[in-house]
Amino acid sequence: METKDIVKKGTTTVGIVCSDGIILAADKRATAGNYIVTKQVKKIYQIADNASVTMAGTVSDAQLMVKLIKAETALKKMRTGRQPLIKEVANLLGTLVYSNIRKMSMIPGISHFVMGGFDETGYHLYDIFADGSVTLCDDFISSGSGSVMAYGVLETLYKKGISVEEGAKLAVKCINAALQRDSASGGGMDVVAITKGGIKTVLDKELNQKIEF
């Protein structure tokens, strides 16, 4: 069996900038080649009181990066006595990803993150690409194998200044589009809203595709 066949991968994640917050969404399926490893994987993680990330890529590496950034963010808060700015957290995660992708390994350490959060300067959405690059997004971003379908929806329906409620509905449409056409996306979806009131799961939906007679 080739290495690539035992790596969990395939996903659709979305990040949307709204007038009153950030929306993050993701499907629930993890695959290894053509095999569905699990239908209920978690792909959105809260890493601080004011920030969450979606993950795509090699699951083991992505999960390790999430653990590391959570720890580093907590340490930075303790050392400085303040909540780190979102751009600080994004750049730190980018550095971790950069170091991870360049280490020698039998399994490529590929991980792609979409980070959303708020701080004293406002709401922010970052694309932390698999090579460690960090890009600030002023509208939307999608990652994973189903991102092509999601981008079609986003490019057509996204409007500047939409509300969190509207953004959540748009995110659902994006993930739905990927579920219909991307074989590596499925299992349902999670949608998280990041606002001044905190981080809240607004949708946690599982899909039951079992047919009974």
Residue pairs with C-beta under 8 A, 6 or more apart in sequence:
3 106
3 107
4 33
5 32
5 33
6 32
6 107
7 32
7 58
7 59
7 107
7 108
8 30
8 31
8 32
8 37
8 38
8 41
8 58
8 59
8 60
9 30
9 31
9 32
9 56
9 57
9 58
9 59
9 110
9 145
9 184
10 29
10 30
10 31
10 144
10 145
10 146
10 182
10 183
10 184
10 185
11 26
11 27
11 29
11 30
11 43
11 55
11 56
11 143
11 144
11 145
11 146
11 184
11 185
12 26
12 27
12 142
12 143
12 144
12 145
12 146
12 147
12 149
12 150
12 174
12 175
12 178
12 179
12 182
12 185
13 24
13 25
13 26
13 27
13 43
13 44
13 54
13 55
13 56
13 114
13 142
13 143
13 144
13 147
14 23
14 24
14 25
14 26
14 54
14 114
14 140
14 141
14 142
14 150
14 154
14 171
14 174
14 175
15 22
15 23
15 24
15 25
15 54
15 114
15 115
15 116
15 125
15 127
15 137
15 140
15 141
15 142
16 22
16 23
16 24
16 25
16 125
16 139
16 140
16 154
16 158
16 162
16 167
16 170
16 171
17 123
17 125
17 137
17 138
17 139
17 140
17 167
18 123
18 162
18 163
18 164
18 166
18 167
19 161
19 162
19 163
19 164
20 123
20 163
20 164
20 195
20 196
21 118
21 123
21 164
21 167
21 193
21 194
21 195
21 196
22 116
22 117
22 118
22 123
22 124
22 125
22 193
22 194
22 195
23 116
23 164
23 167
23 168
23 170
23 171
23 191
23 192
23 193
23 194
24 44
24 52
24 53
24 54
24 114
24 116
24 171
24 191
24 192
24 194
25 44
25 54
25 168
25 171
25 172
25 174
25 175
25 189
25 190
25 191
25 192
25 203
26 43
26 44
26 54
26 55
26 175
26 189
26 190
27 43
27 146
27 175
27 178
27 179
27 185
27 186
27 187
27 188
27 189
28 39
28 40
28 41
28 42
28 43
28 186
28 187
28 188
28 189
28 190
28 206
29 36
29 38
29 39
29 41
29 184
29 185
29 186
29 187
30 36
30 37
30 38
30 41
30 59
31 37
31 183
31 184
34 183
36 186
38 187
39 186
39 187
39 188
39 206
39 207
40 187
40 188
40 206
41 59
41 187
42 190
43 54
43 55
43 56
43 190
44 52
44 53
44 54
44 55
44 190
44 192
45 52
45 53
45 55
45 66
45 70
46 52
46 199
47 53
47 66
47 69
47 70
47 73
47 89
47 115
48 70
48 73
48 74
48 77
48 83
48 84
48 89
48 117
49 83
49 198
49 199
50 83
50 86
50 117
50 118
50 119
50 194
50 199
51 73
51 86
51 89
51 115
51 116
51 117
51 118
51 194
51 199
52 115
52 116
52 117
52 192
52 194
52 199
53 66
53 69
53 93
53 113
53 114
53 115
53 116
53 128
54 113
54 114
54 143
55 62
55 63
55 65
55 66
55 111
55 112
55 113
56 62
56 111
56 112
56 113
56 143
56 144
57 110
57 111
57 112
57 130
58 107
58 108
58 109
58 110
58 111
60 107
61 100
61 109
61 110
61 111
62 111
62 112
62 113
64 100
65 93
65 96
65 97
65 100
65 111
65 113
68 96
69 89
69 92
69 93
69 96
72 92
72 96
73 84
73 89
73 92
76 84
76 88
76 92
77 83
77 84
83 119
84 119
85 119
85 120
85 121
86 115
86 117
86 118
86 119
86 121
86 124
86 126
87 124
87 126
87 136
89 115
89 117
90 115
90 124
90 126
90 128
90 134
90 136
91 134
93 113
93 115
93 128
93 134
94 128
94 132
94 133
94 134
95 132
96 132
97 111
97 113
97 128
97 129
97 130
97 131
97 132
98 131
98 132
99 132
100 109
100 111
101 108
101 109
101 110
101 111
101 130
101 131
101 132
103 109
110 130
111 130
112 128
112 129
112 130
112 143
112 144
113 127
113 128
113 143
114 125
114 126
114 127
114 128
114 141
114 142
114 143
115 125
115 126
115 128
116 123
116 124
116 125
116 126
116 194
117 123
117 124
117 194
118 124
118 194
118 195
118 196
123 194
124 136
125 136
125 137
125 138
125 140
125 141
126 134
126 135
126 136
126 137
127 134
127 135
127 137
127 141
127 143
128 134
129 135
139 158
139 160
140 154
140 158
142 150
142 151
142 154
142 174
144 178
144 184
144 185
145 182
145 184
145 185
146 175
146 177
146 178
146 179
146 181
146 182
146 184
146 185
147 178
148 182
149 174
149 177
149 178
149 180
149 181
149 182
150 174
150 175
150 177
150 178
152 177
153 170
153 173
153 174
153 177
154 170
154 174
157 170
157 173
158 170
162 170
164 193
164 195
167 193
168 191
168 193
168 202
168 203
171 191
172 189
172 191
172 203
175 185
175 189
175 191
176 189
178 185
179 185
179 186
179 189
179 207
186 207
187 206
187 207
188 204
188 205
188 206
188 207
189 203
189 205
190 201
190 203
190 204
190 205
191 201
191 202
191 203
191 204
192 199
192 200
192 201
192 202
193 199
193 200
193 202
